[in-house]
């Protein structure tokens, strides 16, 4: 099956047949590729790290998987009693928490960690150019498919 130009593609039947998974992330193309047994089974649009937060090229392995992960650095400060957002788009390393608030990390569902705190995860904002704080954002339906077919130890190669 041919992969579409510019879009997302996934061959569920080929992915289900088995074989060892591997992921290749191409930063210049802003695409992630999933292979099973050396055969390409999926392609996803991505948004990698923006200037100052670039996604580092290299050879890695999946370190952990978390279906409902939340960021420990980026998110919002919300009112402790009402849950109302007091300040959004915060970086806990730079922004002080206002009195009476708690920190709520940004959702990073289907998180596949592969390099320290960097990983692939679902996002509603995948513009197709570097826009993240270093992670690799994917459309939710594609993040779910990649998540389902990889395991801890899966090789991840990040290239330019």
N, CA and C of each residue as an Amber inpcrd file, in Angstrom:
protein
   480
   0.8450000  -1.1800000   0.0000000   0.0000000   0.0000000   0.0000000
   0.8910000   1.2440000   0.0000000   0.6090000   2.1850000  -0.8660000
   1.4190000   3.4050000  -0.9690000   1.0340000   4.3910000   0.1160000
   2.0260000   5.1100000   0.6180000   1.7320000   6.1340000   1.6110000
   1.3010000   7.4150000   0.9100000   0.3340000   8.1400000   1.4900000
  -0.1370000   9.3600000   0.8490000   0.8860000  10.4780000   0.9710000
   0.8470000  11.4070000   0.0480000   1.7290000  12.5730000   0.0990000
   1.1240000  13.5850000   1.0700000   1.9140000  14.0050000   2.0560000
   1.5120000  15.0850000   2.9300000   0.5620000  14.7250000   4.0500000
   0.0990000  13.4910000   4.1360000  -0.8780000  13.1470000   5.1500000
  -0.4270000  12.0290000   6.0530000  -1.3880000  11.5110000   6.7740000
  -1.1570000  10.3780000   7.6660000  -1.6170000   9.1030000   6.9650000
  -0.9220000   8.0230000   7.2750000  -1.2580000   6.7420000   6.6750000
  -0.9000000   5.6430000   7.6630000  -1.7480000   4.6060000   7.7520000
  -1.4500000   3.4840000   8.6240000  -2.0800000   2.2200000   8.0480000
  -1.2800000   1.1560000   7.9810000  -1.7530000  -0.1410000   7.5000000
  -1.9590000  -1.0310000   8.7230000  -3.1780000  -1.0490000   9.2430000
  -3.4860000  -1.8190000  10.4540000  -3.2200000  -3.3130000  10.2790000
  -3.5210000  -3.8490000   9.1110000  -3.3160000  -5.2860000   8.8740000
  -1.8340000  -5.6460000   8.9320000  -1.0040000  -4.8590000   8.2640000
   0.4370000  -5.1320000   8.2700000   1.0070000  -4.9640000   9.6760000
   0.5390000  -3.9690000  10.4030000   1.0340000  -3.7380000  11.7640000
   0.6620000  -4.8940000  12.6850000  -0.5120000  -5.4810000  12.4780000
  -0.9840000  -6.5790000  13.3250000  -0.2460000  -7.8910000  13.0460000
   0.3850000  -7.9980000  11.8790000   1.0720000  -9.2450000  11.5120000
   2.2970000  -9.5150000  12.3640000   2.7950000  -8.5050000  13.0100000
   3.9190000  -8.7360000  13.8920000   5.2380000  -8.2610000  13.3240000
   6.2890000  -8.7410000  13.9640000   7.6240000  -8.2650000  13.6470000
   8.0350000  -7.2210000  14.6610000   9.3240000  -7.0390000  14.8190000
   9.8360000  -6.0670000  15.7820000   9.5600000  -4.6510000  15.3010000
   9.0230000  -3.7960000  16.1910000   8.7550000  -2.4190000  15.7910000
  10.0040000  -1.5480000  15.8580000  10.0040000  -0.4900000  15.0610000
  11.0110000   0.5660000  15.1570000  10.3690000   1.8550000  14.6560000
  10.9060000   2.9790000  15.1320000  10.3880000   4.2960000  14.7600000
  11.5340000   5.1150000  14.1830000  11.2300000   5.8350000  13.1010000
  12.1670000   6.8200000  12.5630000  11.4440000   8.1480000  12.5180000
  12.0670000   9.1820000  13.0750000  11.5200000  10.5330000  13.0770000
  12.4230000  11.3720000  12.1890000  11.8520000  11.9320000  11.1280000
  12.6100000  12.7650000  10.2030000  12.2480000  14.2260000  10.4750000
  13.1760000  14.9530000  11.0740000  12.9230000  16.3390000  11.4640000
  12.7660000  17.2630000  10.2660000  13.4980000  17.0100000   9.1840000
  13.3830000  17.8820000   8.0090000  12.0360000  17.6970000   7.3090000
  11.4990000  16.4950000   7.3300000  10.1980000  16.2140000   6.7210000
   9.0400000  16.4820000   7.6790000   9.3290000  16.5450000   8.9860000
   8.2930000  16.6250000  10.0260000   7.3240000  15.4500000   9.8730000
   7.9270000  14.2440000   9.8500000   7.1880000  12.9870000   9.7370000
   7.7900000  11.9570000  10.6850000   6.9270000  11.0800000  11.1960000
   7.3660000   9.9170000  11.9640000   6.9270000   8.6780000  11.1940000
   7.8040000   7.6760000  11.1740000   7.5670000   6.4390000  10.4390000
   7.6090000   5.2710000  11.4120000   6.6120000   4.4010000  11.3330000
   6.5920000   3.1940000  12.1550000   6.8120000   1.9930000  11.2470000
   7.7770000   1.1670000  11.6400000   8.0970000  -0.0630000  10.9170000
   7.7990000  -1.2430000  11.8190000   7.3570000  -2.3650000  11.2190000
   7.2010000  -3.6320000  11.9330000   7.9410000  -4.6740000  11.1010000
   8.9380000  -5.3080000  11.7160000   9.7200000  -6.2960000  10.9920000
  10.4130000  -5.7110000   9.7730000  10.7930000  -4.4380000   9.8460000
  11.4710000  -3.7730000   8.7450000  10.5470000  -3.2370000   7.6660000
   9.2320000  -3.5060000   7.7720000   8.2660000  -3.0460000   6.7700000
   7.5510000  -1.7990000   7.2760000   7.4630000  -0.7780000   6.4170000
   6.7620000   0.4500000   6.7750000   5.2750000   0.1640000   6.9360000
   4.7300000   0.4970000   8.1200000   3.3040000   0.2680000   8.3670000
   2.5590000   1.5550000   8.6980000   3.2880000   2.6640000   8.9720000
   2.5940000   3.9020000   9.2930000   3.4610000   5.1280000   9.1220000
   2.8090000   6.2290000   8.7440000   3.4690000   7.5270000   8.5900000
   2.5590000   8.5600000   9.2380000   3.1550000   9.4400000  10.0270000
   2.3730000  10.4910000  10.6760000   3.0430000  11.8430000  10.5150000
   2.2300000  12.8800000  10.3310000   2.7130000  14.2530000  10.4340000
   3.1200000  14.4720000  11.8820000   4.1110000  15.3110000  12.0960000
   4.5460000  15.6420000  13.4540000   4.8500000  17.1360000  13.5430000
   5.0310000  17.5930000  14.7540000   5.6420000  18.8940000  15.0290000
   6.6600000  18.6470000  16.1210000   7.9220000  18.8700000  15.7840000
   9.0210000  18.6350000  16.7190000   9.3460000  19.9300000  17.4640000
  10.4750000  19.9370000  18.1550000  10.8700000  21.0840000  18.9690000
  11.2130000  22.3240000  18.1710000  10.7010000  23.4610000  18.6560000
  10.9750000  24.7510000  18.0120000  12.3440000  25.2650000  18.4310000
  12.7670000  26.3760000  17.8050000  14.0600000  26.9820000  18.1120000
  14.1920000  27.2020000  19.6230000  15.3260000  26.8160000  20.1580000
  15.5700000  26.9250000  21.5930000  15.1160000  25.6980000  22.3690000
  14.3170000  24.8360000  21.7230000  13.7960000  23.6070000  22.3530000
  13.9040000  22.4500000  21.3740000  14.9060000  22.4620000  20.5160000
  14.9560000  21.5070000  19.4100000  14.9780000  20.0530000  19.8860000
  14.3970000  19.2040000  19.0550000  14.4070000  17.7610000  19.2730000
  15.7660000  17.2590000  18.7760000  16.5280000  16.6130000  19.6480000
  17.8920000  16.2120000  19.3320000  17.9290000  14.9480000  18.4670000
  18.6750000  14.9840000  17.3570000  18.8620000  13.7810000  16.5500000
  19.6790000  12.7400000  17.3210000  19.5140000  11.4960000  16.9490000
  20.2940000  10.4340000  17.5680000  19.5620000   9.1090000  17.5240000
  20.1940000   8.1150000  18.1310000  19.6280000   6.7710000  18.2230000
  19.2230000   6.5450000  19.6740000  17.9510000   6.2000000  19.8820000
  17.3940000   6.0440000  21.2260000  16.5810000   4.7620000  21.2820000
  16.0180000   4.5000000  22.4220000  15.0660000   3.3970000  22.6070000
  13.9060000   3.9170000  23.4350000  12.7370000   3.3250000  23.2520000
  11.5850000   3.6930000  24.0660000  11.9080000   3.3370000  25.5150000
  11.8410000   4.3500000  26.3790000  12.1660000   4.1810000  27.7980000
  10.9400000   3.8400000  28.6300000   9.7970000   4.3960000  28.2600000
   8.5460000   4.1260000  28.9730000   7.3740000   4.5720000  28.1260000
   6.1930000   4.0890000  28.5040000   4.9440000   4.4580000  27.8380000
   3.9250000   4.8170000  28.9110000   3.1770000   5.8990000  28.6690000
   2.1600000   6.3450000  29.6280000   0.9230000   6.7790000  28.8420000
  -0.2070000   6.1000000  29.0050000  -1.3820000   6.4420000  28.2050000
  -1.9780000   7.8160000  28.5310000  -1.8940000   8.2620000  29.7850000
  -2.5130000   9.5290000  30.1960000  -1.5050000  10.4410000  30.8810000
  -0.3750000  10.6350000  30.2610000   0.7140000  11.4310000  30.8420000
   0.3600000  12.9170000  30.8600000   0.9200000  13.6350000  31.8370000
   0.8220000  15.0940000  31.9020000   2.2170000  15.6490000  32.0830000
   2.4580000  16.7960000  31.4780000   3.7630000  17.4430000  31.5690000
   4.0530000  17.8720000  33.0000000   5.3000000  17.7320000  33.4000000
   5.7150000  18.1980000  34.7300000   6.2930000  19.6100000  34.6490000
   6.3910000  20.1700000  33.4370000   6.9860000  21.5020000  33.2470000
   6.0030000  22.4990000  32.6320000   5.2580000  22.0760000  31.6060000
   4.3950000  22.9940000  30.8590000   2.9250000  22.6930000  31.1410000
   2.1520000  23.7560000  31.4090000   0.7360000  23.5720000  31.7050000
   0.0830000  24.8600000  32.1370000  -0.7770000  24.7700000  33.1500000
  -1.5410000  25.9240000  33.6320000  -1.5650000  25.9450000  35.1510000
  -1.7370000  27.1380000  35.6960000  -2.0320000  27.2940000  37.1110000
  -3.5380000  27.4930000  37.2140000  -4.1890000  26.6690000  38.0180000
  -5.6400000  26.7240000  38.1570000  -6.0250000  27.0040000  39.6010000
  -7.1600000  27.6810000  39.7590000  -7.6640000  28.0030000  41.0890000
  -7.9200000  26.7050000  41.8530000  -7.4020000  26.6260000  43.0550000
  -7.4970000  25.4220000  43.8740000  -8.9510000  25.0180000  44.1480000
  -9.8390000  26.0030000  44.3460000 -11.2360000  25.7030000  44.6990000
 -12.1270000  25.4860000  43.4840000 -11.9780000  26.3230000  42.4690000
 -12.9190000  26.2830000  41.3390000 -12.4060000  25.4960000  40.1400000
 -11.0890000  25.3190000  40.0400000 -10.5170000  24.6460000  38.8760000
 -10.3860000  25.5640000  37.6740000 -10.7500000  26.8310000  37.8320000
 -10.6570000  27.8120000  36.7430000  -9.1970000  28.1250000  36.4550000
  -8.8460000  28.2090000  35.1740000  -7.4790000  28.5270000  34.7770000
  -7.1890000  29.9830000  35.1250000  -6.1440000  30.1930000  35.9270000
  -5.7180000  31.5330000  36.3190000  -4.6260000  32.0230000  35.3680000
  -3.7180000  31.1150000  35.0000000  -2.6520000  31.4460000  34.0530000
  -2.3480000  30.2150000  33.2120000  -2.4390000  30.3800000  31.8910000
  -2.1630000  29.2580000  30.9910000  -0.7770000  29.4080000  30.3820000
  -0.3510000  28.3730000  29.6820000   0.9520000  28.3670000  29.0010000
   2.1070000  28.7110000  29.9380000   2.1170000  28.0890000  31.1080000
   3.2000000  28.3590000  32.0510000   4.3240000  27.3540000  31.8920000
   5.4980000  27.7960000  32.2680000   6.6830000  26.9670000  32.3660000
   7.0380000  27.0170000  33.8510000   6.9270000  25.8860000  34.5350000
   7.1470000  25.8820000  35.9870000   8.5640000  26.2790000  36.3700000
   9.4770000  26.2390000  35.4130000  10.8570000  26.6470000  35.6940000
  11.0160000  28.1710000  35.6600000  10.0580000  28.8610000  35.0440000
  10.1470000  30.3150000  34.8830000   9.0420000  31.0890000  35.5870000
   7.8470000  30.5210000  35.6630000   6.6890000  31.2410000  36.1720000
   6.3380000  30.7900000  37.5910000   6.2500000  31.7570000  38.4860000
   5.8790000  31.4530000  39.8730000   4.4010000  31.1210000  39.9550000
   4.0850000  30.2060000  40.8450000   2.6910000  29.7960000  41.0370000
   1.9740000  30.8300000  41.8990000   0.8910000  31.4160000  41.3870000
   0.1300000  32.3850000  42.1790000  -0.5080000  31.7240000  43.4070000
  -0.6310000  32.4770000  44.4570000  -1.2670000  31.9970000  45.6820000
  -2.6770000  31.4890000  45.3860000  -3.0500000  30.3820000  46.0020000
  -4.3940000  29.8170000  45.8360000  -4.5650000  28.9800000  44.5820000
  -3.4600000  28.7200000  43.8760000  -3.5530000  27.9120000  42.6630000
  -2.7710000  26.6140000  42.8070000  -3.0620000  25.6960000  41.9080000
  -2.3030000  24.4470000  41.7850000  -1.8720000  24.3270000  40.3240000
  -0.8450000  23.5740000  40.1210000  -0.3370000  23.3530000  38.7670000
  -1.0720000  22.1740000  38.1300000  -1.4780000  22.3280000  36.8650000
  -2.0620000  21.2350000  36.0840000  -1.2510000  21.1160000  34.8010000
  -0.5300000  20.0130000  34.6680000   0.3150000  19.7920000  33.5000000
  -0.4850000  19.5860000  32.2310000   0.0960000  20.0010000  31.1130000
  -0.5390000  19.8080000  29.8090000  -0.6930000  18.3210000  29.5240000
  -1.8240000  17.9620000  28.9160000  -2.0640000  16.5630000  28.5540000
  -1.1120000  16.1420000  27.4480000  -0.5590000  14.9500000  27.6150000
   0.3410000  14.3620000  26.6190000  -0.0370000  12.8880000  26.4720000
  -1.2690000  12.6500000  26.0090000  -1.7710000  11.2790000  25.9190000
  -0.9510000  10.4260000  24.9520000  -0.9450000   9.1290000  25.2330000
  -0.1850000   8.1510000  24.4410000   1.2800000   8.5570000  24.3350000
   1.8500000   8.8950000  25.4770000   3.2270000   9.3730000  25.5850000
   4.2070000   8.2130000  25.4690000   5.1280000   8.3270000  24.5140000
   6.1820000   7.3240000  24.2820000   7.5100000   8.0400000  24.5390000
   8.0570000   7.8800000  25.7400000   9.2920000   8.5790000  26.1230000
  10.4910000   7.8450000  25.5500000  11.4170000   8.6120000  24.8970000
  12.5810000   7.9580000  24.2910000  13.9070000   8.6590000  24.5560000
  13.9110000   9.8910000  25.1050000  15.1670000  10.6030000  25.3330000
  14.9850000  11.5310000  26.5190000  15.3380000  11.0720000  27.7080000
  15.1030000  11.8800000  28.9040000  13.6240000  12.1430000  29.0510000
  13.2330000  13.4380000  29.0660000  11.8240000  13.7940000  29.1630000
  11.1640000  13.9990000  27.8110000  11.8670000  13.6850000  26.7270000
  11.3520000  13.8890000  25.3720000  10.6620000  12.6190000  24.8800000
   9.5250000  12.8080000  24.2070000   8.8050000  11.6620000  23.6710000
   7.8350000  12.0670000  22.5850000   7.2160000  11.0580000  21.9900000
   6.1140000  11.2570000  21.0550000   4.8360000  11.2940000  21.8710000
   3.8610000  12.1300000  21.4880000   2.5730000  12.1340000  22.1770000
   1.5010000  12.7980000  21.3360000   0.2530000  12.5580000  21.7090000
  -0.8940000  13.1410000  21.0180000  -0.9800000  14.6290000  21.3190000
  -1.4270000  15.3760000  20.3130000  -1.6440000  16.8130000  20.4810000
  -2.6940000  17.2810000  19.4880000  -3.4620000  18.2610000  19.8940000
  -4.4310000  18.8660000  18.9930000  -3.7990000  19.9390000  18.1170000
  -2.5210000  20.2480000  18.3670000  -1.8280000  21.2850000  17.5970000
  -0.5870000  20.6710000  16.9450000  -0.7370000  20.2470000  15.6900000
   0.3560000  19.6500000  14.9220000   0.4320000  20.3990000  13.5960000
   1.0420000  21.5900000  13.5960000   1.0460000  22.4010000  12.3840000
   1.9760000  21.9140000  11.2740000   2.8250000  20.9100000  11.5710000
   3.7130000  20.3840000  10.5310000   5.0390000  21.1050000  10.4420000
   5.3260000  21.9570000  11.4140000   6.6280000  22.6120000  11.5220000
   7.0240000  22.5680000  12.9910000   8.3060000  22.7640000  13.3250000
   8.7320000  22.7080000  14.7210000   7.9640000  23.7240000  15.5770000
   7.2320000  23.2290000  16.5830000   6.3780000  24.0960000  17.3980000
   6.3210000  23.6840000  18.8630000   7.0060000  22.6010000  19.2400000
   6.8880000  22.0860000  20.6090000   8.0700000  22.5310000  21.4680000
   8.0390000  22.0890000  22.7090000   9.1460000  22.3450000  23.6460000
  10.1480000  21.1940000  23.6260000  10.2200000  20.4730000  22.5020000
  11.1920000  19.3970000  22.3470000  10.5600000  18.0540000  22.0510000
   9.3420000  17.8440000  22.5350000   8.6560000  16.5880000  22.2490000
   8.2220000  16.5360000  20.7930000   7.7530000  15.3660000  20.3740000
   7.2840000  15.1480000  19.0180000   5.7700000  14.9890000  19.0790000
   5.0590000  16.0220000  18.6660000   3.5940000  16.0050000  18.6780000
   3.0660000  15.2630000  17.4620000   1.9740000  14.5110000  17.6880000
   1.3270000  13.7600000  16.6120000  -0.1840000  13.9580000  16.7190000
  -0.9190000  13.8400000  15.6080000  -2.3790000  13.8610000  15.7150000
  -2.8240000  12.7150000  16.6320000  -3.8690000  12.9160000  17.4360000
  -4.2860000  11.8930000  18.4090000  -4.5070000  10.5020000  17.8310000
  -5.1610000  10.3880000  16.6650000  -5.4270000   9.0540000  16.1170000
  -4.1360000   8.3480000  15.7050000  -3.1240000   9.1020000  15.2760000
  -1.8580000   8.4760000  14.8990000  -1.0290000   8.1320000  16.1430000
  -1.0540000   9.0020000  17.1420000  -0.3390000   8.7210000  18.3910000
  -0.8680000   7.4270000  19.0120000  -2.1700000   7.2250000  18.9310000
  -2.7830000   6.0050000  19.4650000  -2.2810000   4.7660000  18.7350000
  -2.1690000   4.8350000  17.4240000  -1.7000000   3.6820000  16.6390000
  -0.2210000   3.3760000  16.9250000   0.6190000   4.4060000  16.9430000
   2.0320000   4.1870000  17.2610000   2.1490000   3.5960000  18.6640000
   1.4200000   4.1620000  19.6170000   1.4680000   3.7130000  21.0170000
   1.1130000   2.2290000  21.1160000   0.0790000   1.8330000  20.4080000
  -0.4020000   0.4480000  20.4620000   0.6380000  -0.5430000  19.9470000
   1.4580000  -0.1240000  18.9890000   2.3470000  -1.0740000  18.3160000
   3.8100000  -1.0290000  18.7470000   4.1790000  -0.1750000  19.6960000
   5.5620000  -0.1760000  20.1870000   5.5910000  -0.6410000  21.6360000
   6.7760000  -1.0040000  22.0600000   6.9600000  -1.4560000  23.4470000
   8.2420000  -0.8300000  23.9870000   8.4110000  -0.8990000  25.2760000
   9.6400000  -0.4150000  25.8940000  10.8060000  -1.1620000  25.2500000
  11.8310000  -0.4130000  24.8640000  12.9910000  -0.9980000  24.1940000
  12.9770000  -0.8280000  22.6870000  11.8390000  -0.4110000  22.1080000
  11.7500000  -0.1940000  20.6660000  12.7730000   0.8500000  20.2250000
  13.5410000   0.5690000  19.1820000  14.5000000   1.5770000  18.6840000
  13.7800000   2.7960000  18.1000000  14.3360000   3.9760000  18.3840000
  13.8410000   5.2470000  17.8460000  15.0340000   5.9730000  17.2610000
  14.9760000   6.2790000  15.9680000  16.0540000   7.0140000  15.3040000
  15.5280000   8.3780000  14.8840000  16.1650000   9.4260000  15.3470000
  15.7890000  10.8000000  15.0080000  16.8500000  11.3520000  14.0620000
  16.4150000  11.7620000  12.8590000  17.3520000  12.2480000  11.8360000
  16.9100000  13.6140000  11.3110000  17.8400000  14.2950000  10.6160000
  17.5290000  15.5530000   9.9270000  17.2040000  15.2670000   8.4850000
